[in-house]
Amino acid sequence: MRRTAVLVLCLLTFASGAAAAERAAGRHVKPRAERNIMAAHRVLGRWNVGLVNPRTRLLRNNVWVSCSGRGSRTRAGYTQFRCVVGYRRVRVSVRYVAKTNNGFELHNRRTYRV
């Protein structure tokens, strides 16, 4: 009797944890989205807009990222962000789409100068 009770409790705990993880999958918060973009220096370098130092292949000093969530806000965060990456007078606007396991995609890149 005790073994079945323990087994049932373990299964319920696992099921509720998996359901919560499934709901939170693909949701990021603003600082996480900004850090992910800053860490993607290879992608930023392929844009050829001067965000990356060509000699070191790292981000230049004073490159900044600002993101704002799109869609409905939940406790887990947003699934999409509108982000602007800037350096000096160059601005790159992108749509950040959150994926599971800290993954993301960048869409609709638009470059402009201010």
C-alpha positions in Angstrom: 0.0 0.0 0.0 2.8 2.4 0.9 4.7 1.7 -2.2 1.7 2.5 -4.5 1.1 5.7 -2.5 4.8 6.7 -3.0 4.7 5.8 -6.6 1.5 7.8 -7.2 3.0 10.8 -5.4 6.2 10.6 -7.5 4.2 10.4 -10.7 2.0 13.4 -9.8 5.1 15.4 -8.8 6.8 14.6 -12.1 3.7 15.3 -14.2 3.1 18.7 -12.5 6.7 19.7 -13.0 6.7 18.6 -16.6 3.5 20.6 -17.3 5.0 23.7 -15.7 8.2 23.3 -17.8 6.1 22.9 -20.9 4.1 26.1 -20.2 7.4 28.0 -19.6 9.1 26.6 -22.7 9.9 29.2 -25.3 9.4 32.1 -22.9 12.2 34.6 -22.1 12.5 37.7 -20.1 13.9 41.0 -21.3 17.4 40.7 -19.7 17.8 37.2 -21.0 16.9 38.3 -24.6 19.4 41.2 -24.4 22.2 38.9 -23.1 21.5 36.3 -25.8 21.8 38.9 -28.6 25.0 40.3 -27.1 26.4 36.8 -26.9 25.6 36.1 -30.6 28.6 38.1 -31.9 29.0 35.8 -34.9 25.6 36.6 -36.1 26.1 40.3 -35.5 29.4 40.2 -37.4 27.7 38.7 -40.5 25.5 41.8 -40.7 28.5 43.9 -41.7 27.2 47.1 -40.0 30.3 47.7 -37.7 29.1 46.1 -34.5 32.0 43.7 -34.4 35.7 44.4 -34.4 37.0 42.6 -37.5 40.4 42.0 -36.0 39.3 40.3 -32.8 35.8 39.2 -34.0 34.3 40.4 -30.7 31.7 43.1 -30.1 33.0 46.6 -30.0 32.9 48.7 -26.8 29.7 50.6 -26.2 27.4 48.3 -28.3 24.0 48.2 -26.6 20.8 46.2 -26.9 17.4 47.3 -25.8 14.4 44.9 -26.1 10.7 45.3 -25.4 8.3 42.3 -25.1 5.5 41.8 -27.7 2.3 39.9 -27.1 0.7 39.0 -23.8 2.9 39.0 -20.7 2.9 35.9 -18.4 4.9 35.1 -15.3 7.4 33.2 -17.5 8.0 36.1 -19.9 7.3 36.7 -23.6 7.7 34.6 -26.7 8.7 37.6 -28.9 10.6 40.8 -28.4 11.3 43.8 -30.6 15.0 44.6 -30.1 17.3 47.4 -31.2 21.0 46.9 -31.3 23.0 50.1 -31.5 26.6 51.4 -31.9 27.4 55.0 -32.5 25.0 56.2 -35.2 24.0 52.7 -36.5 20.8 51.0 -35.3 19.6 47.5 -36.2 16.0 46.6 -35.4 15.2 42.9 -35.2 12.4 40.6 -34.0 13.6 38.2 -31.4 11.7 34.9 -31.3 12.3 32.8 -28.1 12.8 29.0 -28.5 13.2 26.3 -25.9 16.5 25.6 -24.2 17.7 29.2 -24.3 17.5 29.2 -28.1 16.3 32.1 -30.2 15.9 33.3 -33.8 16.3 36.8 -35.2 13.9 37.9 -37.9 13.0 41.1 -39.9 16.4 42.8 -39.6 16.3 46.5 -40.5 19.3 48.7 -40.4 19.2 52.5 -40.2 21.4 55.4 -39.2 20.5 58.3 -36.9 
